[in-house]
Amino acid sequence: MRHLMSPLDFSVEELDTLLALASDIEKNPEKYAHACAGKKLATLFYEPSTRTRLSHEAAMLNLGGSVLGFSSADSSSASKGESVSDTIRTISCYADIAAMRHPKEGAPMVACKHASIPVINAGDGGHQHPTQTLTDLLTIKSLKGHLNNMTIGLCGDLKFGRTVHSLIHALVRYEGIQFVLISPEELRLPSYIRQDVLDKHQIPYKEVVRLEDALPELDILYMTRVQKERFFNEEDYVRMKDFYILDKKKMQLAPKDMHVLHPLPRVNEISVEVDDDPRAAYFKQVQYGVYVRMALILTLLDIHVD
Ligand code: NCD
């Protein structure tokens, strides 16, 4: 049985297959409409979510399956003190596959050790968010046609942003990738990722504070929200929250074929005036998130459609 805890749980070849399946689903949705008939997905969300929970649910419904779950710890027995391991043993009796989001790093990993069904990590604290990474890879591949030879700017909260951490882990396995890490000093990418991932793979990168300095050389700009819920005090958050605001004026500095991605939710970091720019790809990215999760559910359930 397979789980998805980190993007590295799939080899590059397996990822290629999964992304190709997602693209086929995009082109021929009717072919997959009953592939999961009789199967159930449980969404176990101990932290707020709009896209991740609902896109997993939409994915299972699009495949002809059904869904059950809870959307906050308060409405589950976690509020009575039940452990993640007892909860997943219970859910294994009700569903065929589960997606779990939890504020504690490693909670989905604990769950998968006690589960008799595949478990998907739908975000664990500031650690990893592998299904967002699958979404990001599909978006980049669909828009650019490839995942090699690119300069990728990662901007915002690189310290607490789990989407960025997972995306870096995944992208360093492709040829010719370089990063521009754009953040205030306080929100730099943690040194364990700089050393253990970027340096270890000899990936060229530079760190800059000003977005304007990075924009002209980027193929992809990946904006992120300052992760309010992971700050230790409100004061620091307030100081950081509007550090970056991408607007029309800054977009003039960017190449014509650069794409702007954002895992969403956005707060202030992308001005709504950018939404009409053809380079704004963050709502397309939301749609790709459904196709890729359909492909993921089929893969983890080992269901093949001819
Ligand atoms: C992200 C997350 O939850 O980490 N959202 C998402 O899943 N699309 C990003 C964020 O909350 O800022």
Boltz pocket constraint, residues with backbone or C-beta under 6 A from the ligand:
constraints:
  - pocket:
      binder: B
      contacts: [[A, 48], [A, 51], [A, 52], [A, 122], [A, 123], [A, 129], [A, 132], [A, 162], [A, 163], [A, 224], [A, 225], [A, 227], [A, 263], [A, 264], [A, 265]]
      max_distance: 6.0
